[in-house]
Amino acid sequence: MKFNFFVNDYMLAWNLLFQPSITEWVANMKKRIWSTYQRQYKDMQEDHLEIIKEQKNYIPNDNTLYEYVFRSPIYESLKKGTEDHRLLLMKVWDDTKKKILEELKSILRFNSSYEYNVLIVHPLFDTTLYQEGKDAKTLVIGRRIDVSQPLKTVMEMIHYALKNELNYAKTYNDIVDAVLELAIQNEMYTRLSDNSQYQVGAPVVKQIKQSLYPYWLMYLGTKKEDMLNCMMRDKIVFDIDLYEPVQDFSKYDLRKFIDFCISKCKIIEQTEEIEVI
């Protein structure tokens, strides 16, 4: 897995126009633009997808509003803040990628050899998007949490990338998200930060993760006598005796583990509610 970090002027301008306004001045600017250029504004709504496809050679059909933004008083400072943010995330990736790739291989048990372009936008936009580009798979990312927890953002980048690599049917979206959170944002983040990160994640898949947690420990090769320590570390408690060991987990990779979870989803839904302490 490889990440290349870029700032794209058109993507930055599009986000300024179409994401929630980051200042009152921007909100007023957008109102002025709308009152004069409604047709152009409407026509630009899907431009961000075309920018991703043609990120190196993008030419808009109508440059009027992009030039308006580029000349605006806020754009220079917005661009500088975004460039600074790109350097921050790039440094975190460069400083940790050797360890990340080692842990990733250990957890996934298969090689992820894809290369990704990461188009950085200002963290005030608080956005994440994945899209196939013409020349590369592309992530657009700029999150408020990036500033205080850039390593967490790198974990989210890997999560989004892997989710699209795995390409499971949307029917199983919550299970796939739950497993990827366990793998990347919980287990790998724990290994990198030396503190349990098992309470990190999206509330929508929290209960699924708690139900999967005993099987997840088995997948990681945790011995029964060591599971209590993991429960105390991660603040998740379950009755060990209710779970029969799955002997074949040592032969599974993450894809096969997801298949196991999907096949067992009805059983998992009926499992006793696991206590979070």
C-alpha positions as CSV (number, residue, x, y, z in Angstrom):
1,M,0.0,0.0,0.0
2,K,1.3,3.4,-1.0
3,F,-0.1,6.9,-0.5
4,N,0.8,10.0,-2.5
5,F,-0.3,13.3,-1.1
6,F,-1.4,16.2,-3.2
7,V,-3.3,19.5,-3.1
8,N,-5.5,20.2,-6.1
9,D,-6.6,23.8,-6.6
10,Y,-9.9,22.9,-8.3
11,M,-10.8,20.4,-5.6
12,L,-10.1,22.9,-2.9
13,A,-12.2,25.6,-4.7
14,W,-15.0,23.1,-5.2
15,N,-15.1,22.2,-1.5
16,L,-15.1,25.9,-0.6
17,L,-18.2,26.3,-2.8
18,F,-20.1,23.1,-1.9
19,Q,-19.2,22.1,1.6
20,P,-20.8,23.8,4.6
21,S,-19.4,27.4,4.9
22,I,-16.4,27.5,7.2
23,T,-16.7,31.2,8.0
24,E,-19.5,33.8,7.8
25,W,-17.5,35.6,5.1
26,V,-17.5,32.4,2.9
27,A,-21.3,32.1,3.5
28,N,-21.8,35.6,2.3
29,M,-19.6,35.0,-0.7
30,K,-21.6,32.0,-1.7
31,K,-24.8,33.9,-1.5
32,R,-23.4,36.6,-3.8
33,I,-22.2,34.0,-6.3
34,W,-25.6,32.2,-6.2
35,S,-27.5,35.5,-6.8
36,T,-25.5,36.1,-10.0
37,Y,-24.4,32.7,-11.2
38,Q,-27.1,30.2,-10.4
39,R,-26.8,28.2,-13.6
40,Q,-23.0,27.9,-13.3
41,Y,-23.3,26.9,-9.6
42,K,-25.8,24.2,-10.4
43,D,-23.7,22.9,-13.3
44,M,-20.7,22.5,-11.0
45,Q,-22.4,20.2,-8.5
46,E,-20.7,17.0,-9.8
47,D,-17.4,18.6,-10.8
48,H,-15.5,17.0,-7.9
49,L,-16.0,13.5,-9.5
50,E,-14.5,14.7,-12.8
51,I,-11.7,16.5,-10.9
52,I,-10.7,13.2,-9.3
53,K,-10.8,11.3,-12.7
54,E,-8.7,14.0,-14.4
55,Q,-6.8,15.4,-11.4
56,K,-3.6,16.1,-13.3
57,N,-5.3,17.6,-16.5
58,Y,-8.7,18.8,-15.3
59,I,-10.1,21.6,-17.4
60,P,-13.6,22.9,-16.3
61,N,-16.3,23.4,-18.9
62,D,-16.8,26.9,-17.3
63,N,-14.0,28.4,-15.3
64,T,-16.0,31.5,-14.1
65,L,-16.6,30.4,-10.5
66,Y,-13.3,28.7,-10.0
67,E,-11.5,32.0,-11.0
68,Y,-13.9,33.9,-8.7
69,V,-12.7,31.7,-5.8
70,F,-9.0,31.8,-6.8
71,R,-9.2,35.6,-6.7
72,S,-11.1,35.7,-3.3
73,P,-9.2,37.1,-0.2
74,I,-9.7,33.8,1.6
75,Y,-8.2,31.5,-1.0
76,E,-4.5,32.2,-0.4
77,S,-4.8,31.5,3.3
78,L,-7.0,28.4,2.7
79,K,-4.4,27.1,0.2
80,K,-1.5,27.7,2.7
81,G,-3.4,25.9,5.5
82,T,-4.1,23.0,3.2
83,E,-0.5,22.7,2.1
84,D,0.6,22.8,5.7
85,H,-1.8,20.0,6.5
86,R,-0.6,18.0,3.6
87,L,2.9,18.2,5.0
88,L,1.7,17.1,8.4
89,L,-0.1,14.0,7.2
90,M,2.7,13.2,4.8
91,K,5.2,13.3,7.6
92,V,3.1,11.1,9.9
93,W,2.8,8.6,7.0
94,D,6.5,8.7,6.2
95,D,7.5,8.4,9.9
96,T,5.2,5.4,10.6
97,K,4.7,3.6,7.3
98,K,7.4,0.9,7.9
99,K,5.7,-0.1,11.2
100,I,2.2,0.4,9.6
101,L,3.0,-1.9,6.7
102,E,4.5,-4.6,9.0
103,E,1.4,-4.5,11.3
104,L,-0.9,-4.4,8.3
105,K,0.6,-7.5,6.8
106,S,0.4,-9.2,10.2
107,I,-3.3,-8.3,10.6
108,L,-4.6,-8.7,7.0
109,R,-2.5,-11.8,6.2
110,F,-2.5,-10.7,2.6
111,N,-0.6,-8.1,0.7
112,S,-2.2,-4.8,-0.3
113,S,-0.2,-3.5,-3.2
114,Y,-2.5,-0.7,-4.4
115,E,-1.3,2.8,-4.8
116,Y,-3.5,5.8,-3.8
117,N,-3.5,9.5,-4.5
118,V,-4.7,11.4,-1.5
119,L,-6.1,14.8,-2.3
120,I,-5.9,16.9,0.8
121,V,-8.5,19.6,1.5
122,H,-8.6,21.9,4.5
123,P,-9.6,20.1,7.7
124,L,-12.4,22.6,8.3
125,F,-14.3,21.0,5.4
126,D,-14.5,17.8,7.5
127,T,-14.9,15.5,4.6
128,T,-13.8,12.1,3.3
129,L,-14.4,10.7,-0.2
130,Y,-13.2,7.7,-2.1
131,Q,-13.3,7.5,-5.9
132,E,-11.6,5.7,-8.8
133,G,-9.5,8.1,-10.8
134,K,-8.3,7.7,-14.3
135,D,-4.7,6.9,-13.3
136,A,-5.1,6.0,-9.6
137,K,-7.4,5.1,-6.8
138,T,-8.1,8.4,-5.0
139,L,-9.0,9.5,-1.5
140,V,-10.1,13.1,-0.8
141,I,-9.7,13.8,2.9
142,G,-9.8,16.8,5.2
143,R,-11.1,16.1,8.7
144,R,-11.2,18.4,11.8
145,I,-9.7,15.6,13.9
146,D,-6.7,15.5,11.5
147,V,-5.1,18.4,13.3
148,S,-5.0,16.9,16.8
149,Q,-4.8,13.2,15.9
150,P,-3.1,12.9,12.5
151,L,-2.2,9.2,13.1
152,K,-5.9,8.4,13.6
153,T,-6.5,10.0,10.2
154,V,-3.9,7.8,8.6
155,M,-5.8,4.8,10.1
156,E,-9.0,6.1,8.5
157,M,-7.3,6.4,5.2
158,I,-6.2,2.8,5.3
159,H,-9.8,1.8,6.4
160,Y,-11.4,3.6,3.4
161,A,-8.8,2.2,1.0
162,L,-9.2,-1.4,2.2
163,K,-13.0,-1.2,2.2
164,N,-13.0,-0.4,-1.5
165,E,-10.3,-3.0,-2.2
166,L,-12.4,-5.7,-0.5
167,N,-15.5,-4.6,-2.6
168,Y,-18.2,-6.5,-0.6
169,A,-21.9,-6.1,-1.4
170,K,-23.5,-3.2,0.3
171,T,-25.8,-5.7,2.0
172,Y,-22.9,-6.5,4.4
173,N,-21.7,-2.9,4.7
174,D,-22.0,-2.8,8.5
175,I,-20.2,-6.1,9.1
176,V,-17.4,-5.1,6.7
177,D,-17.1,-1.7,8.5
178,A,-17.1,-3.4,11.9
179,V,-14.3,-5.8,10.9
180,L,-12.2,-3.1,9.4
181,E,-12.6,-0.9,12.5
182,L,-11.4,-3.9,14.6
183,A,-8.5,-4.5,12.3
184,I,-7.3,-1.0,11.5
185,Q,-8.7,1.7,13.8
186,N,-8.7,-0.6,16.9
187,E,-6.0,-3.3,16.7
188,M,-3.4,-1.6,14.5
189,Y,-4.0,1.8,16.1
190,T,-3.5,0.1,19.5
191,R,-0.2,-1.5,18.4
192,L,1.1,1.9,17.0
193,S,0.0,4.0,20.0
194,D,0.7,1.5,22.8
195,N,-2.7,2.3,24.2
196,S,-6.0,0.4,23.7
197,Q,-8.0,2.1,20.9
198,Y,-10.9,-0.4,21.1
199,Q,-13.4,2.3,22.1
200,V,-12.6,4.2,18.9
201,G,-15.1,4.0,16.0
202,A,-18.5,4.7,14.6
203,P,-21.5,4.3,16.9
204,V,-23.5,2.6,14.2
205,V,-21.3,-0.5,14.2
206,K,-20.4,-0.5,17.9
207,Q,-22.7,-3.4,18.9
208,I,-21.6,-5.5,15.9
209,K,-18.0,-5.0,16.9
210,Q,-18.7,-6.0,20.5
211,S,-20.4,-9.2,19.2
212,L,-17.5,-10.0,16.9
213,Y,-14.9,-9.2,19.5
214,P,-14.5,-12.8,20.9
215,Y,-14.1,-14.2,17.4
216,W,-11.7,-11.3,16.6
217,L,-9.4,-12.3,19.5
218,M,-9.4,-15.9,18.2
219,Y,-8.5,-14.6,14.7
220,L,-5.5,-12.8,16.2
221,G,-4.4,-16.0,17.8
222,T,-5.1,-14.9,21.4
223,K,-5.0,-17.9,23.8
224,K,-8.0,-18.5,26.1
225,E,-6.0,-17.7,29.2
226,D,-4.9,-14.4,27.7
227,M,-8.4,-13.2,26.8
228,L,-9.2,-11.8,30.2
229,N,-6.2,-9.4,29.9
230,C,-7.5,-8.3,26.5
231,M,-11.0,-7.7,27.9
232,M,-9.6,-5.6,30.7
233,R,-7.3,-3.6,28.4
234,D,-10.1,-2.9,25.8
235,K,-12.9,-2.5,28.3
236,I,-15.1,-5.1,26.6
237,V,-16.3,-8.1,28.6
238,F,-17.8,-11.4,27.5
239,D,-18.2,-15.0,28.9
240,I,-15.3,-16.9,27.5
241,D,-17.0,-20.3,28.1
242,L,-19.8,-19.4,25.7
243,Y,-17.4,-19.4,22.7
244,E,-16.0,-22.5,21.2
245,P,-12.5,-22.0,19.7
246,V,-12.4,-21.9,15.9
247,Q,-9.4,-24.0,15.0
248,D,-9.1,-22.9,11.4
249,F,-8.7,-19.2,12.2
250,S,-4.9,-19.5,12.0
251,K,-5.4,-20.3,8.2
252,Y,-7.7,-17.3,7.6
253,D,-6.8,-14.0,6.1
254,L,-9.0,-10.9,6.8
255,R,-11.2,-11.6,3.7
256,K,-12.0,-15.1,4.9
257,F,-12.6,-13.8,8.4
258,I,-15.2,-11.3,7.0
259,D,-16.8,-14.2,5.1
260,F,-17.0,-16.1,8.4
261,C,-18.7,-13.1,10.1
262,I,-21.2,-12.7,7.3
263,S,-22.0,-16.5,7.4
264,K,-22.5,-16.2,11.1
265,C,-24.4,-12.9,11.2
266,K,-27.7,-14.4,12.3
267,I,-26.0,-16.3,15.1
268,I,-24.0,-13.1,16.1
269,E,-27.3,-11.1,16.2
270,Q,-28.6,-13.7,18.7
271,T,-25.5,-13.7,20.9
272,E,-25.9,-12.3,24.4
273,E,-25.3,-8.6,24.7
274,I,-21.7,-8.1,25.6
275,E,-21.0,-5.7,28.5
276,V,-18.9,-2.6,27.9
277,I,-17.2,-1.4,31.0
